[in-house]
Amino acid sequence: MKATHLFITGRVQGVGFREWLANEAQRLGLSGWVRNVGQDAVEALIAGDTVAVEECLRLCRRGPRAAIVETIKDTITEPPAEPGFIKRASLPARP
């Protein structure tokens, strides 16, 4: 099992990125979560079969149709404690 923490920046809010990523992760059989962070970032934890995690990361480099992904920071991490993939509440923007 592989687990990766993602921090994705660019035009990734207001374009359905969270919903899109949740759907792709579920389709690939991954566990984890996704949430908006601030005004221009999405944070996610994806975990599962190494091939599926790598495929999800590849898909995130493009994102949904209206997204413009500028950067992705990915860090190996521990898998989530619970199975399944969820959309978490957004974190507020920093002042």
Biopython code that builds the backbone (N, CA, C, O; Angstrom):
import numpy as np
from Bio.PDB.StructureBuilder import StructureBuilder

atoms = [
    (1, "MET", "N", (0.847, -1.182, 0.000)),
    (1, "MET", "CA", (0.000, 0.000, 0.000)),
    (1, "MET", "C", (0.886, 1.237, 0.000)),
    (1, "MET", "O", (1.920, 1.283, 0.665)),
    (2, "LYS", "N", (0.458, 2.233, -0.758)),
    (2, "LYS", "CA", (1.164, 3.508, -0.832)),
    (2, "LYS", "C", (0.206, 4.610, -0.390)),
    (2, "LYS", "O", (-0.981, 4.571, -0.713)),
    (3, "ALA", "N", (0.717, 5.585, 0.343)),
    (3, "ALA", "CA", (-0.088, 6.739, 0.765)),
    (3, "ALA", "C", (0.703, 8.008, 0.461)),
    (3, "ALA", "O", (1.892, 8.103, 0.762)),
    (4, "THR", "N", (0.022, 8.973, -0.138)),
    (4, "THR", "CA", (0.657, 10.221, -0.542)),
    (4, "THR", "C", (-0.212, 11.399, -0.139)),
    (4, "THR", "O", (-1.423, 11.408, -0.361)),
    (5, "HIS", "N", (0.435, 12.395, 0.459)),
    (5, "HIS", "CA", (-0.232, 13.661, 0.789)),
    (5, "HIS", "C", (0.031, 14.617, -0.366)),
    (5, "HIS", "O", (1.178, 14.804, -0.773)),
    (6, "LEU", "N", (-1.033, 15.224, -0.896)),
    (6, "LEU", "CA", (-0.914, 16.137, -2.037)),
    (6, "LEU", "C", (-1.298, 17.551, -1.632)),
    (6, "LEU", "O", (-2.240, 17.751, -0.866)),
    (7, "PHE", "N", (-0.567, 18.528, -2.147)),
    (7, "PHE", "CA", (-0.907, 19.937, -2.003)),
    (7, "PHE", "C", (-0.859, 20.504, -3.414)),
    (7, "PHE", "O", (0.211, 20.637, -4.007)),
    (8, "ILE", "N", (-2.038, 20.840, -3.946)),
    (8, "ILE", "CA", (-2.190, 21.212, -5.356)),
    (8, "ILE", "C", (-2.579, 22.685, -5.439)),
    (8, "ILE", "O", (-3.540, 23.110, -4.798)),
    (9, "THR", "N", (-1.834, 23.468, -6.229)),
    (9, "THR", "CA", (-2.139, 24.888, -6.375)),
    (9, "THR", "C", (-2.434, 25.234, -7.823)),
    (9, "THR", "O", (-2.096, 24.489, -8.743)),
    (10, "GLY", "N", (-3.074, 26.381, -8.003)),
    (10, "GLY", "CA", (-3.450, 26.868, -9.323)),
    (10, "GLY", "C", (-4.915, 27.261, -9.304)),
    (10, "GLY", "O", (-5.456, 27.628, -8.261)),
    (11, "ARG", "N", (-5.552, 27.182, -10.461)),
    (11, "ARG", "CA", (-6.999, 27.410, -10.512)),
    (11, "ARG", "C", (-7.668, 26.062, -10.233)),
    (11, "ARG", "O", (-8.052, 25.328, -11.143)),
    (12, "VAL", "N", (-7.789, 25.770, -8.933)),
    (12, "VAL", "CA", (-8.305, 24.472, -8.508)),
    (12, "VAL", "C", (-9.527, 24.603, -7.604)),
    (12, "VAL", "O", (-10.035, 23.605, -7.093)),
    (13, "GLN", "N", (-9.995, 25.824, -7.409)),
    (13, "GLN", "CA", (-11.223, 26.038, -6.651)),
    (13, "GLN", "C", (-12.234, 26.715, -7.560)),
    (13, "GLN", "O", (-11.887, 27.532, -8.414)),
    (14, "GLY", "N", (-13.492, 26.355, -7.355)),
    (14, "GLY", "CA", (-14.551, 26.886, -8.212)),
    (14, "GLY", "C", (-14.643, 26.172, -9.552)),
    (14, "GLY", "O", (-15.365, 26.611, -10.446)),
    (15, "VAL", "N", (-13.906, 25.067, -9.689)),
    (15, "VAL", "CA", (-13.911, 24.308, -10.944)),
    (15, "VAL", "C", (-14.312, 22.849, -10.726)),
    (15, "VAL", "O", (-14.221, 22.034, -11.644)),
    (16, "GLY", "N", (-14.757, 22.520, -9.510)),
    (16, "GLY", "CA", (-15.186, 21.154, -9.213)),
    (16, "GLY", "C", (-14.049, 20.190, -8.943)),
    (16, "GLY", "O", (-14.223, 18.980, -9.093)),
    (17, "PHE", "N", (-12.887, 20.694, -8.547)),
    (17, "PHE", "CA", (-11.729, 19.821, -8.349)),
    (17, "PHE", "C", (-11.959, 18.800, -7.240)),
    (17, "PHE", "O", (-11.624, 17.627, -7.405)),
    (18, "ARG", "N", (-12.532, 19.232, -6.099)),
    (18, "ARG", "CA", (-12.767, 18.290, -4.994)),
    (18, "ARG", "C", (-13.682, 17.149, -5.430)),
    (18, "ARG", "O", (-13.383, 15.979, -5.192)),
    (19, "GLU", "N", (-14.788, 17.494, -6.064)),
    (19, "GLU", "CA", (-15.742, 16.475, -6.516)),
    (19, "GLU", "C", (-15.083, 15.545, -7.534)),
    (19, "GLU", "O", (-15.235, 14.325, -7.463)),
    (20, "TRP", "N", (-14.354, 16.130, -8.476)),
    (20, "TRP", "CA", (-13.669, 15.358, -9.506)),
    (20, "TRP", "C", (-12.666, 14.393, -8.880)),
    (20, "TRP", "O", (-12.628, 13.215, -9.236)),
    (21, "LEU", "N", (-11.839, 14.901, -7.932)),
    (21, "LEU", "CA", (-10.831, 14.053, -7.309)),
    (21, "LEU", "C", (-11.487, 12.950, -6.484)),
    (21, "LEU", "O", (-11.022, 11.810, -6.505)),
    (22, "ALA", "N", (-12.547, 13.264, -5.767)),
    (22, "ALA", "CA", (-13.256, 12.238, -4.995)),
    (22, "ALA", "C", (-13.776, 11.141, -5.920)),
    (22, "ALA", "O", (-13.660, 9.958, -5.599)),
    (23, "ASN", "N", (-14.340, 11.515, -7.051)),
    (23, "ASN", "CA", (-14.853, 10.527, -8.013)),
    (23, "ASN", "C", (-13.725, 9.663, -8.581)),
    (23, "ASN", "O", (-13.858, 8.442, -8.670)),
    (24, "GLU", "N", (-12.606, 10.304, -8.966)),
    (24, "GLU", "CA", (-11.473, 9.550, -9.527)),
    (24, "GLU", "C", (-10.887, 8.605, -8.487)),
    (24, "GLU", "O", (-10.578, 7.455, -8.799)),
    (25, "ALA", "N", (-10.732, 9.079, -7.253)),
    (25, "ALA", "CA", (-10.170, 8.241, -6.189)),
    (25, "ALA", "C", (-11.072, 7.038, -5.921)),
    (25, "ALA", "O", (-10.586, 5.918, -5.764)),
    (26, "GLN", "N", (-12.374, 7.268, -5.870)),
    (26, "GLN", "CA", (-13.304, 6.163, -5.655)),
    (26, "GLN", "C", (-13.263, 5.184, -6.815)),
    (26, "GLN", "O", (-13.293, 3.971, -6.608)),
    (27, "ARG", "N", (-13.195, 5.701, -8.029)),
    (27, "ARG", "CA", (-13.114, 4.840, -9.219)),
    (27, "ARG", "C", (-11.876, 3.954, -9.178)),
    (27, "ARG", "O", (-11.914, 2.800, -9.603)),
    (28, "LEU", "N", (-10.771, 4.506, -8.660)),
    (28, "LEU", "CA", (-9.507, 3.773, -8.577)),
    (28, "LEU", "C", (-9.397, 2.907, -7.317)),
    (28, "LEU", "O", (-8.398, 2.211, -7.132)),
    (29, "GLY", "N", (-10.418, 2.946, -6.452)),
    (29, "GLY", "CA", (-10.417, 2.139, -5.248)),
    (29, "GLY", "C", (-9.516, 2.667, -4.142)),
    (29, "GLY", "O", (-9.032, 1.898, -3.311)),
    (30, "LEU", "N", (-9.290, 3.981, -4.128)),
    (30, "LEU", "CA", (-8.400, 4.582, -3.140)),
    (30, "LEU", "C", (-9.150, 5.008, -1.887)),
    (30, "LEU", "O", (-10.364, 5.210, -1.911)),
    (31, "SER", "N", (-8.419, 5.138, -0.809)),
    (31, "SER", "CA", (-8.924, 5.691, 0.440)),
    (31, "SER", "C", (-8.288, 7.054, 0.639)),
    (31, "SER", "O", (-7.262, 7.371, 0.037)),
    (32, "GLY", "N", (-8.924, 7.874, 1.511)),
    (32, "GLY", "CA", (-8.339, 9.165, 1.840)),
    (32, "GLY", "C", (-9.374, 10.258, 1.900)),
    (32, "GLY", "O", (-10.543, 10.015, 2.199)),
    (33, "TRP", "N", (-8.925, 11.486, 1.607)),
    (33, "TRP", "CA", (-9.791, 12.656, 1.694)),
    (33, "TRP", "C", (-9.261, 13.776, 0.809)),
    (33, "TRP", "O", (-8.120, 13.741, 0.348)),
    (34, "VAL", "N", (-10.122, 14.777, 0.583)),
    (34, "VAL", "CA", (-9.748, 15.966, -0.181)),
    (34, "VAL", "C", (-10.480, 17.167, 0.422)),
    (34, "VAL", "O", (-11.616, 17.041, 0.880)),
    (35, "ARG", "N", (-9.819, 18.341, 0.419)),
    (35, "ARG", "CA", (-10.452, 19.566, 0.902)),
    (35, "ARG", "C", (-9.800, 20.776, 0.244)),
    (35, "ARG", "O", (-8.645, 20.726, -0.179)),
    (36, "ASN", "N", (-10.571, 21.873, 0.167)),
    (36, "ASN", "CA", (-10.026, 23.142, -0.291)),
    (36, "ASN", "C", (-9.229, 23.769, 0.840)),
    (36, "ASN", "O", (-9.573, 23.622, 2.013)),
    (37, "VAL", "N", (-8.161, 24.472, 0.477)),
    (37, "VAL", "CA", (-7.307, 25.144, 1.448)),
    (37, "VAL", "C", (-7.089, 26.574, 0.955)),
    (37, "VAL", "O", (-6.555, 26.790, -0.133)),
    (38, "GLY", "N", (-7.504, 27.541, 1.762)),
    (38, "GLY", "CA", (-7.312, 28.931, 1.342)),
    (38, "GLY", "C", (-8.099, 29.235, 0.095)),
    (38, "GLY", "O", (-9.211, 28.741, -0.089)),
    (39, "GLN", "N", (-7.514, 30.057, -0.766)),
    (39, "GLN", "CA", (-8.232, 30.494, -1.962)),
    (39, "GLN", "C", (-7.742, 29.856, -3.251)),
    (39, "GLN", "O", (-8.416, 29.942, -4.278)),
    (40, "ASP", "N", (-6.580, 29.218, -3.213)),
    (40, "ASP", "CA", (-6.044, 28.707, -4.475)),
    (40, "ASP", "C", (-5.364, 27.349, -4.350)),
    (40, "ASP", "O", (-4.449, 27.038, -5.113)),
    (41, "ALA", "N", (-5.811, 26.535, -3.387)),
    (41, "ALA", "CA", (-5.154, 25.242, -3.205)),
    (41, "ALA", "C", (-6.153, 24.168, -2.790)),
    (41, "ALA", "O", (-7.197, 24.447, -2.201)),
    (42, "VAL", "N", (-5.793, 22.941, -3.117)),
    (42, "VAL", "CA", (-6.529, 21.756, -2.694)),
    (42, "VAL", "C", (-5.516, 20.836, -2.024)),
    (42, "VAL", "O", (-4.397, 20.668, -2.510)),
    (43, "GLU", "N", (-5.917, 20.247, -0.911)),
    (43, "GLU", "CA", (-5.075, 19.311, -0.179)),
    (43, "GLU", "C", (-5.774, 17.956, -0.192)),
    (43, "GLU", "O", (-6.998, 17.878, -0.087)),
    (44, "ALA", "N", (-4.990, 16.894, -0.322)),
    (44, "ALA", "CA", (-5.598, 15.560, -0.362)),
    (44, "ALA", "C", (-4.645, 14.527, 0.207)),
    (44, "ALA", "O", (-3.429, 14.720, 0.229)),
    (45, "LEU", "N", (-5.217, 13.440, 0.660)),
    (45, "LEU", "CA", (-4.477, 12.249, 1.045)),
    (45, "LEU", "C", (-5.060, 11.115, 0.224)),
    (45, "LEU", "O", (-6.258, 10.843, 0.293)),
    (46, "ILE", "N", (-4.212, 10.453, -0.554)),
    (46, "ILE", "CA", (-4.668, 9.320, -1.352)),
    (46, "ILE", "C", (-3.849, 8.098, -0.956)),
    (46, "ILE", "O", (-2.630, 8.177, -0.804)),
    (47, "ALA", "N", (-4.527, 6.974, -0.792)),
    (47, "ALA", "CA", (-3.842, 5.760, -0.356)),
    (47, "ALA", "C", (-4.475, 4.544, -1.007)),
    (47, "ALA", "O", (-5.685, 4.489, -1.231)),
    (48, "GLY", "N", (-3.622, 3.570, -1.305)),
    (48, "GLY", "CA", (-4.102, 2.328, -1.895)),
    (48, "GLY", "C", (-2.996, 1.644, -2.660)),
    (48, "GLY", "O", (-1.813, 1.846, -2.388)),
    (49, "ASP", "N", (-3.392, 0.837, -3.615)),
    (49, "ASP", "CA", (-2.457, 0.140, -4.482)),
    (49, "ASP", "C", (-1.523, 1.146, -5.150)),
    (49, "ASP", "O", (-1.970, 2.198, -5.607)),
    (50, "THR", "N", (-0.238, 0.833, -5.207)),
    (50, "THR", "CA", (0.763, 1.754, -5.755)),
    (50, "THR", "C", (0.408, 2.212, -7.165)),
    (50, "THR", "O", (0.533, 3.398, -7.470)),
    (51, "VAL", "N", (-0.023, 1.318, -8.016)),
    (51, "VAL", "CA", (-0.370, 1.675, -9.400)),
    (51, "VAL", "C", (-1.541, 2.654, -9.413)),
    (51, "VAL", "O", (-1.531, 3.613, -10.184)),
    (52, "ALA", "N", (-2.549, 2.427, -8.572)),
    (52, "ALA", "CA", (-3.711, 3.308, -8.524)),
    (52, "ALA", "C", (-3.342, 4.686, -7.973)),
    (52, "ALA", "O", (-3.839, 5.696, -8.473)),
    (53, "VAL", "N", (-2.486, 4.746, -6.960)),
    (53, "VAL", "CA", (-2.044, 6.031, -6.414)),
    (53, "VAL", "C", (-1.280, 6.815, -7.481)),
    (53, "VAL", "O", (-1.507, 8.013, -7.652)),
    (54, "GLU", "N", (-0.386, 6.151, -8.192)),
    (54, "GLU", "CA", (0.380, 6.819, -9.256)),
    (54, "GLU", "C", (-0.541, 7.313, -10.376)),
    (54, "GLU", "O", (-0.328, 8.396, -10.920)),
    (55, "GLU", "N", (-1.557, 6.528, -10.720)),
    (55, "GLU", "CA", (-2.519, 6.948, -11.745)),
    (55, "GLU", "C", (-3.296, 8.174, -11.278)),
    (55, "GLU", "O", (-3.512, 9.100, -12.060)),
    (56, "CYS", "N", (-3.715, 8.192, -10.027)),
    (56, "CYS", "CA", (-4.448, 9.335, -9.492)),
    (56, "CYS", "C", (-3.565, 10.586, -9.500)),
    (56, "CYS", "O", (-4.029, 11.671, -9.849)),
    (57, "LEU", "N", (-2.319, 10.440, -9.123)),
    (57, "LEU", "CA", (-1.383, 11.564, -9.151)),
    (57, "LEU", "C", (-1.207, 12.081, -10.580)),
    (57, "LEU", "O", (-1.169, 13.291, -10.801)),
    (58, "ARG", "N", (-1.101, 11.175, -11.543)),
    (58, "ARG", "CA", (-0.988, 11.574, -12.954)),
    (58, "ARG", "C", (-2.224, 12.357, -13.387)),
    (58, "ARG", "O", (-2.107, 13.382, -14.058)),
    (59, "LEU", "N", (-3.412, 11.875, -13.004)),
    (59, "LEU", "CA", (-4.648, 12.565, -13.360)),
    (59, "LEU", "C", (-4.729, 13.944, -12.704)),
    (59, "LEU", "O", (-5.237, 14.888, -13.308)),
    (60, "CYS", "N", (-4.233, 14.064, -11.476)),
    (60, "CYS", "CA", (-4.267, 15.345, -10.767)),
    (60, "CYS", "C", (-3.419, 16.410, -11.454)),
    (60, "CYS", "O", (-3.690, 17.601, -11.301)),
    (61, "ARG", "N", (-2.417, 16.012, -12.193)),
    (61, "ARG", "CA", (-1.582, 16.996, -12.901)),
    (61, "ARG", "C", (-2.391, 17.767, -13.952)),
    (61, "ARG", "O", (-2.028, 18.885, -14.317)),
    (62, "ARG", "N", (-3.479, 17.171, -14.435)),
    (62, "ARG", "CA", (-4.384, 17.837, -15.380)),
    (62, "ARG", "C", (-5.612, 18.383, -14.684)),
    (62, "ARG", "O", (-6.025, 19.516, -14.933)),
    (63, "GLY", "N", (-6.199, 17.574, -13.806)),
    (63, "GLY", "CA", (-7.411, 17.972, -13.099)),
    (63, "GLY", "C", (-8.626, 17.952, -14.009)),
    (63, "GLY", "O", (-8.547, 17.484, -15.145)),
    (64, "PRO", "N", (-9.757, 18.461, -13.511)),
    (64, "PRO", "CA", (-10.966, 18.522, -14.338)),
    (64, "PRO", "C", (-10.803, 19.576, -15.433)),
    (64, "PRO", "O", (-9.844, 20.348, -15.429)),
    (65, "ARG", "N", (-11.734, 19.597, -16.350)),
    (65, "ARG", "CA", (-11.656, 20.423, -17.555)),
    (65, "ARG", "C", (-11.296, 21.889, -17.302)),
    (65, "ARG", "O", (-10.431, 22.418, -18.000)),
    (66, "ALA", "N", (-11.915, 22.559, -16.348)),
    (66, "ALA", "CA", (-11.706, 23.996, -16.139)),
    (66, "ALA", "C", (-10.518, 24.319, -15.229)),
    (66, "ALA", "O", (-10.188, 25.491, -15.043)),
    (67, "ALA", "N", (-9.881, 23.314, -14.671)),
    (67, "ALA", "CA", (-8.766, 23.557, -13.749)),
    (67, "ALA", "C", (-7.486, 23.902, -14.507)),
    (67, "ALA", "O", (-7.280, 23.491, -15.650)),
    (68, "ILE", "N", (-6.643, 24.665, -13.833)),
    (68, "ILE", "CA", (-5.281, 24.916, -14.310)),
    (68, "ILE", "C", (-4.363, 24.596, -13.129)),
    (68, "ILE", "O", (-4.231, 25.391, -12.199)),
    (69, "VAL", "N", (-3.740, 23.435, -13.179)),
    (69, "VAL", "CA", (-2.862, 22.996, -12.099)),
    (69, "VAL", "C", (-1.487, 23.602, -12.319)),
    (69, "VAL", "O", (-0.863, 23.391, -13.359)),
    (70, "GLU", "N", (-1.017, 24.363, -11.322)),
    (70, "GLU", "CA", (0.307, 24.983, -11.418)),
    (70, "GLU", "C", (1.374, 24.129, -10.753)),
    (70, "GLU", "O", (2.423, 23.871, -11.345)),
    (71, "THR", "N", (1.114, 23.686, -9.518)),
    (71, "THR", "CA", (2.096, 22.860, -8.819)),
    (71, "THR", "C", (1.401, 21.759, -8.031)),
    (71, "THR", "O", (0.259, 21.905, -7.596)),
    (72, "ILE", "N", (2.116, 20.658, -7.860)),
    (72, "ILE", "CA", (1.681, 19.585, -6.970)),
    (72, "ILE", "C", (2.892, 19.198, -6.128)),
    (72, "ILE", "O", (3.933, 18.801, -6.652)),
    (73, "LYS", "N", (2.733, 19.321, -4.813)),
    (73, "LYS", "CA", (3.746, 18.816, -3.888)),
    (73, "LYS", "C", (3.201, 17.506, -3.355)),
    (73, "LYS", "O", (2.112, 17.468, -2.784)),
    (74, "ASP", "N", (3.949, 16.437, -3.540)),
    (74, "ASP", "CA", (3.498, 15.144, -3.027)),
    (74, "ASP", "C", (4.538, 14.595, -2.062)),
    (74, "ASP", "O", (5.740, 14.621, -2.324)),
    (75, "THR", "N", (4.035, 14.097, -0.938)),
    (75, "THR", "CA", (4.879, 13.591, 0.134)),
    (75, "THR", "C", (4.347, 12.237, 0.581)),
    (75, "THR", "O", (3.149, 12.079, 0.817)),
    (76, "ILE", "N", (5.234, 11.271, 0.694)),
    (76, "ILE", "CA", (4.838, 9.961, 1.208)),
    (76, "ILE", "C", (4.413, 10.129, 2.665)),
    (76, "ILE", "O", (5.060, 10.849, 3.425)),
    (77, "THR", "N", (3.329, 9.465, 3.051)),
    (77, "THR", "CA", (2.789, 9.593, 4.402)),
    (77, "THR", "C", (2.163, 8.284, 4.839)),
    (77, "THR", "O", (2.235, 7.279, 4.132)),
    (78, "GLU", "N", (1.555, 8.306, 5.996)),
    (78, "GLU", "CA", (0.841, 7.140, 6.517)),
    (78, "GLU", "C", (-0.557, 7.080, 5.902)),
    (78, "GLU", "O", (-1.152, 8.127, 5.645)),
    (79, "PRO", "N", (-1.093, 5.890, 5.662)),
    (79, "PRO", "CA", (-2.452, 5.788, 5.124)),
    (79, "PRO", "C", (-3.486, 6.246, 6.154)),
    (79, "PRO", "O", (-3.208, 6.266, 7.353)),
    (80, "PRO", "N", (-4.674, 6.611, 5.682)),
    (80, "PRO", "CA", (-5.725, 7.035, 6.622)),
    (80, "PRO", "C", (-6.159, 5.863, 7.503)),
    (80, "PRO", "O", (-6.014, 4.696, 7.139)),
    (81, "ALA", "N", (-6.693, 6.214, 8.668)),
    (81, "ALA", "CA", (-7.116, 5.186, 9.618)),
    (81, "ALA", "C", (-8.365, 4.440, 9.145)),
    (81, "ALA", "O", (-8.567, 3.274, 9.487)),
    (82, "GLU", "N", (-9.206, 5.124, 8.353)),
    (82, "GLU", "CA", (-10.466, 4.522, 7.926)),
    (82, "GLU", "C", (-10.506, 4.357, 6.410)),
    (82, "GLU", "O", (-9.934, 5.167, 5.681)),
    (83, "PRO", "N", (-11.179, 3.313, 5.932)),
    (83, "PRO", "CA", (-11.304, 3.102, 4.490)),
    (83, "PRO", "C", (-12.285, 4.091, 3.871)),
    (83, "PRO", "O", (-13.035, 4.765, 4.577)),
    (84, "GLY", "N", (-12.268, 4.166, 2.565)),
    (84, "GLY", "CA", (-13.176, 5.044, 1.841)),
    (84, "GLY", "C", (-12.540, 6.386, 1.539)),
    (84, "GLY", "O", (-11.484, 6.718, 2.078)),
    (85, "PHE", "N", (-13.182, 7.152, 0.682)),
    (85, "PHE", "CA", (-12.670, 8.464, 0.284)),
    (85, "PHE", "C", (-13.753, 9.496, 0.542)),
    (85, "PHE", "O", (-14.897, 9.317, 0.125)),
    (86, "ILE", "N", (-13.395, 10.586, 1.236)),
    (86, "ILE", "CA", (-14.387, 11.601, 1.602)),
    (86, "ILE", "C", (-13.929, 12.997, 1.188)),
    (86, "ILE", "O", (-12.738, 13.269, 1.034)),
    (87, "LYS", "N", (-14.918, 13.868, 1.015)),
    (87, "LYS", "CA", (-14.653, 15.298, 0.822)),
    (87, "LYS", "C", (-14.772, 15.948, 2.191)),
    (87, "LYS", "O", (-15.819, 15.863, 2.834)),
    (88, "ARG", "N", (-13.713, 16.590, 2.634)),
    (88, "ARG", "CA", (-13.723, 17.277, 3.924)),
    (88, "ARG", "C", (-14.141, 18.727, 3.729)),
    (88, "ARG", "O", (-14.109, 19.259, 2.619)),
    (89, "ALA", "N", (-14.535, 19.353, 4.837)),
    (89, "ALA", "CA", (-14.871, 20.775, 4.815)),
    (89, "ALA", "C", (-13.634, 21.587, 4.450)),
    (89, "ALA", "O", (-12.510, 21.199, 4.766)),
    (90, "SER", "N", (-13.848, 22.699, 3.794)),
    (90, "SER", "CA", (-12.762, 23.588, 3.392)),
    (90, "SER", "C", (-12.154, 24.277, 4.595)),
    (90, "SER", "O", (-12.840, 24.566, 5.575)),
    (91, "LEU", "N", (-10.858, 24.539, 4.511)),
    (91, "LEU", "CA", (-10.200, 25.363, 5.511)),
    (91, "LEU", "C", (-10.361, 26.825, 5.097)),
    (91, "LEU", "O", (-10.326, 27.125, 3.904)),
    (92, "PRO", "N", (-10.539, 27.749, 6.060)),
    (92, "PRO", "CA", (-10.703, 29.152, 5.697)),
    (92, "PRO", "C", (-9.423, 29.746, 5.116)),
    (92, "PRO", "O", (-8.319, 29.273, 5.388)),
    (93, "ALA", "N", (-9.597, 30.793, 4.310)),
    (93, "ALA", "CA", (-8.458, 31.505, 3.747)),
    (93, "ALA", "C", (-7.714, 32.235, 4.852)),
    (93, "ALA", "O", (-8.319, 32.705, 5.816)),
    (94, "ARG", "N", (-6.416, 32.325, 4.709)),
    (94, "ARG", "CA", (-5.618, 33.069, 5.676)),
    (94, "ARG", "C", (-5.758, 34.553, 5.395)),
    (94, "ARG", "O", (-5.828, 34.959, 4.235)),
    (95, "PRO", "N", (-5.802, 35.389, 6.467)),
    (95, "PRO", "CA", (-5.944, 36.842, 6.243)),
    (95, "PRO", "C", (-4.728, 37.439, 5.590)),
    (95, "PRO", "O", (-4.693, 38.643, 5.337)),
]
sb = StructureBuilder()
sb.init_structure("model")
sb.init_model(0)
sb.init_chain("A")
sb.init_seg("    ")
for serial, (resi, resn, name, xyz) in enumerate(atoms, 1):
    if name == "N":
        sb.init_residue(resn, " ", resi, " ")
    sb.init_atom(name, np.array(xyz, "f"), 0.0, 1.0, " ", f" {name:<3s}", serial, name[0])
structure = sb.get_structure()
